[in-house]
Amino acid sequence: MAVCLLPGTELAFDREVECDRLIGFLGTPKIGRNLARFRKINLDRMHEHHDALEFPSGEVVLLTNLSPGQHATVLQLPVSSESKEPASEERVAPTVERMALR
């Protein structure tokens, strides 16, 4: 199934995210997290995949490296750049929100 996500979309997986990495006979590695933010990476490299997940630890994993059969729920969509701009005296410096895992 194909799904389109905007960069910055926050996702919660139903279990720890698993990847298909070629590490011999070690099995399917788990990221150890179930929360991630969708990102586009390596946009300057035309012939590479760009869709990735960024985890709170800072680790970035391409979607093509995820093991099949995992399920995620969208927690939050990114703020649209088309939203109404505040008045100039109300403008605030943009901040990066991090998801905390407990």
C-alpha positions as CSV (number, residue, x, y, z in Angstrom):
1,M,0.0,0.0,0.0
2,A,1.3,3.5,-0.9
3,V,0.8,6.3,1.5
4,C,1.8,10.0,1.0
5,L,3.1,11.8,4.1
6,L,4.2,15.4,4.5
7,P,7.7,15.9,5.9
8,G,7.4,16.5,9.6
9,T,4.5,14.1,10.1
10,E,4.8,12.3,13.5
11,L,4.1,8.6,13.6
12,A,3.5,6.0,16.4
13,F,4.1,2.4,15.5
14,D,2.3,-0.5,17.2
15,R,5.6,-2.0,18.3
16,E,9.4,-1.3,18.1
17,V,10.3,-0.4,14.5
18,E,12.2,-3.3,12.7
19,C,14.6,-2.9,9.8
20,D,15.8,-5.3,7.1
21,R,19.5,-4.8,7.3
22,L,22.1,-7.1,5.9
23,I,24.1,-8.1,9.0
24,G,24.6,-11.7,8.5
25,F,22.6,-14.1,10.7
26,L,21.8,-11.6,13.5
27,G,18.1,-11.5,12.6
28,T,15.9,-8.4,12.1
29,P,17.4,-5.5,14.0
30,K,15.0,-3.4,16.1
31,I,15.4,0.3,16.4
32,G,14.2,0.3,20.0
33,R,11.7,3.0,19.4
34,N,8.1,3.2,18.2
35,L,7.8,7.0,17.6
36,A,9.3,8.7,14.5
37,R,9.0,11.7,12.3
38,F,8.8,11.4,8.5
39,R,11.6,13.2,6.6
40,K,12.9,13.7,3.1
41,I,16.7,13.2,2.9
42,N,19.4,13.3,0.2
43,L,17.2,15.4,-2.2
44,D,20.4,16.3,-4.1
45,R,20.9,12.6,-5.1
46,M,18.4,12.0,-7.9
47,H,18.7,8.2,-8.1
48,E,18.4,7.4,-4.4
49,H,15.4,7.0,-2.1
50,H,14.4,10.1,-0.2
51,D,11.7,8.9,2.2
52,A,13.0,8.3,5.7
53,L,12.0,8.2,9.4
54,E,13.9,10.2,12.0
55,F,13.8,8.8,15.6
56,P,14.1,10.9,18.8
57,S,17.6,9.5,19.2
58,G,18.5,11.2,15.9
59,E,18.9,8.0,13.9
60,V,17.5,8.2,10.4
61,V,16.3,5.1,8.5
62,L,15.1,4.9,4.9
63,L,11.5,3.6,4.5
64,T,12.8,1.1,2.0
65,N,14.9,-0.5,4.9
66,L,11.8,-1.2,7.1
67,S,10.6,-4.7,7.6
68,P,7.2,-5.4,6.0
69,G,4.0,-5.8,8.1
70,Q,4.5,-2.9,10.5
71,H,1.6,-0.6,11.3
72,A,1.7,3.1,12.3
73,T,-0.7,5.7,13.3
74,V,-0.4,9.4,12.4
75,L,-0.1,11.4,15.7
76,Q,0.4,14.9,14.3
77,L,0.6,16.5,10.9
78,P,3.1,19.3,10.3
79,V,2.0,22.9,10.4
80,S,1.2,24.1,6.9
81,S,3.3,26.9,5.4
82,E,0.0,28.3,4.0
83,S,-1.4,29.0,7.4
84,K,-2.1,32.5,8.4
85,E,1.0,34.5,9.3
86,P,0.9,36.3,12.7
87,A,1.4,40.1,12.7
88,S,5.1,41.2,12.5
89,E,5.2,42.1,16.2
90,E,3.8,38.7,17.1
91,R,6.3,36.7,15.1
92,V,8.4,34.2,17.1
93,A,11.5,32.3,16.1
94,P,10.6,28.8,14.8
95,T,11.4,26.0,17.1
96,V,12.0,22.3,16.6
97,E,9.9,20.0,18.6
98,R,11.3,16.7,19.8
99,M,9.3,13.7,20.8
100,A,10.2,12.5,24.3
101,L,10.1,8.8,25.0
102,R,9.4,7.6,28.6
